[in-house]
Amino acid sequence: MRGLILLLTLSGAVFAGGGEGGHSPIELIWKGVNIALFLGLVYWFGRKPIAEAFNNFWRSLTEPVDSSEEELRKAKEELQKAKEELEKAKVRADESIALAKESAQSEIENARKHAQDVAQRIKEKAKETVEIELKKAKEELARYGLRKAEEIAQDLLRESFGNKDVQKRFIERQLKVLEESRA
């Protein structure tokens, strides 16, 4: 730092000392050397702070743009991921719908088969019931017919046996059957 101050003082003296109106070539050379030396010293000692200042200034200008670009890139990535997830969700939804349709169709077929089986069993049961009831009705009708026939026969016999000639013939026949059975 002391060297810089000394150099600046010397260069200031050279600039200050002059002639009366015109500039001599040596004086111009010294001025050029002094300027070059000054600029060299400024560069040598000020390059880091100046570079840092320019870098900081540049960063302050580009940081918002860079962060916006980064946010845009992230947003595009998220959008792409969301689109992929949407496509996957659509595929899963289509698969679920297809599976639900298959399941529903299968359930409908199973229900139809079950209903047909139940209807067949009901028909068979009804047929058995009708046959049993028909058999009972026939038996009941036969018993009724026998009872009626018996009643009619009894009525006819009473009516016939009310006649003395019929009673006499019956008794004769019965005696004849008894005689034949003893013999």
C-alpha positions in Angstrom: 0.0 0.0 0.0 2.9 2.4 0.7 4.3 1.7 -2.7 1.0 2.7 -4.3 1.0 6.0 -2.4 4.6 6.7 -3.4 3.8 5.9 -7.0 0.8 8.1 -7.0 2.7 10.9 -5.5 5.5 10.7 -8.1 3.0 10.5 -10.9 1.2 13.5 -9.5 4.5 15.4 -9.5 5.2 14.6 -13.0 1.7 15.7 -14.1 2.0 18.9 -12.1 5.4 19.9 -13.3 5.1 21.3 -16.7 6.3 23.9 -19.0 4.8 26.9 -20.3 2.4 25.9 -22.9 3.6 22.9 -24.8 4.2 19.4 -23.8 7.5 17.9 -24.5 7.7 14.3 -25.8 9.5 13.1 -22.6 6.8 14.6 -20.6 4.1 12.8 -22.8 6.0 9.5 -22.4 6.2 10.0 -18.7 2.5 10.8 -18.6 1.8 7.6 -20.7 4.0 5.5 -18.4 2.4 7.0 -15.3 -1.1 6.3 -16.7 -0.1 2.8 -17.6 1.5 2.3 -14.2 -1.5 3.7 -12.5 -3.9 1.5 -14.5 -1.6 -1.5 -13.8 -1.6 -0.8 -10.1 -5.4 -0.3 -10.1 -5.7 -3.5 -12.0 -3.3 -5.4 -9.7 -4.8 -4.2 -6.4 -8.4 -3.7 -7.5 -9.0 -6.7 -9.7 -10.4 -9.0 -7.0 -12.7 -6.4 -5.4 -13.8 -5.1 -8.8 -14.3 -8.6 -10.2 -16.3 -9.5 -7.1 -18.4 -6.3 -7.4 -19.1 -7.0 -11.1 -19.8 -10.7 -10.3 -22.1 -9.7 -7.5 -23.8 -7.2 -9.8 -24.1 -9.8 -12.5 -25.5 -12.4 -10.1 -28.0 -9.9 -8.7 -29.2 -9.3 -12.3 -29.2 -13.0 -13.3 -30.4 -14.6 -10.1 -34.1 -13.7 -10.6 -33.9 -14.9 -14.2 -32.1 -18.1 -13.1 -34.5 -18.8 -10.3 -37.4 -18.1 -12.7 -35.9 -20.5 -15.2 -35.4 -23.1 -12.5 -39.0 -22.6 -11.3 -40.2 -22.9 -14.9 -38.1 -26.1 -15.4 -39.5 -27.6 -12.1 -43.0 -26.6 -13.1 -42.6 -28.3 -16.5 -41.3 -31.4 -14.8 -44.2 -31.4 -12.3 -46.6 -30.8 -15.2 -45.0 -33.7 -17.1 -45.2 -35.9 -14.0 -48.9 -34.9 -13.5 -49.6 -35.7 -17.1 -48.0 -39.1 -16.7 -49.9 -39.7 -13.5 -53.1 -38.6 -15.3 -52.4 -41.1 -18.1 -51.7 -43.8 -15.5 -54.9 -43.0 -13.7 -56.9 -43.1 -16.9 -55.4 -46.5 -17.7 -56.2 -47.7 -14.2 -59.7 -46.3 -14.5 -60.3 -48.0 -17.8 -59.0 -51.2 -16.4 -61.2 -50.8 -13.3 -64.2 -50.1 -15.5 -63.5 -53.2 -17.7 -63.0 -55.3 -14.6 -66.2 -54.0 -13.1 -68.1 -54.8 -16.4 -66.6 -58.3 -16.5 -67.5 -58.8 -12.8 -71.0 -57.4 -13.4 -71.5 -59.7 -16.4 -70.2 -62.7 -14.5 -72.5 -61.8 -11.6 -75.5 -61.5 -13.9 -74.7 -64.8 -15.5 -74.3 -66.4 -12.1 -77.6 -64.9 -10.9 -79.3 -66.0 -14.1 -78.0 -69.6 -13.7 -79.0 -69.6 -10.0 -82.5 -68.3 -10.8 -82.8 -71.0 -13.5 -81.7 -73.6 -11.1 -84.1 -72.4 -8.4 -86.9 -72.2 -11.0 -86.1 -75.8 -12.1 -86.1 -77.0 -8.5 -89.4 -75.2 -7.9 -90.9 -76.8 -11.0 -89.7 -80.2 -9.9 -91.0 -79.6 -6.3 -94.3 -78.4 -7.7 -94.6 -81.4 -10.0 -93.9 -83.7 -7.0 -96.4 -81.8 -4.9 -99.0 -82.0 -7.7 -98.4 -85.8 -8.1 -98.6 -86.3 -4.3 -101.8 -84.2 -4.1 -103.2 -86.0 -7.2 -102.5 -89.3 -5.6 -104.1 -88.2 -2.4 -107.1 -86.9 -4.4 -107.4 -90.1 -6.3 -107.3 -92.1 -3.0 -109.8 -89.8 -1.4 -112.0 -90.0 -4.5 -111.6 -93.8 -4.5 -112.5 -93.9 -0.7 -115.4 -91.6 -1.4 -116.5 -93.7 -4.3 -116.3 -96.9 -2.2 -118.3 -95.2 0.6 -120.9 -94.0 -1.8 -121.0 -97.4 -3.5 -121.3 -99.1 -0.1 -124.1 -96.7 0.9 -125.9 -97.2 -2.4 -125.4 -101.0 -2.0 -126.7 -100.9 1.5 -129.7 -98.8 0.4 -130.3 -101.2 -2.5 -130.0 -104.2 -0.2 -132.3 -102.6 2.4 -134.8 -101.8 -0.3 -134.4 -105.3 -1.8 -134.5 -107.0 1.5 -137.6 -105.1 2.3 -139.3 -107.5 -0.2 -140.2 -110.9 1.4 -139.5 -112.8 -1.8 -135.9 -111.5 -2.0 -135.3 -112.4 1.6 -136.6 -115.9 1.0 -134.4 -116.4 -2.0 -131.3 -115.0 -0.1 -131.9 -117.4 2.8 -132.3 -120.3 0.4 -129.1 -119.5 -1.3 -127.2 -119.1 1.9 -128.5 -122.5 3.1 -127.4 -124.1 -0.1 -123.9 -122.6 0.2 -123.7 -123.9 3.8 -124.7 -127.4 2.7 -122.1 -127.4 -0.1 -119.4 -126.2 2.3 -120.2 -129.1 4.7 -120.2 -131.7 2.1 
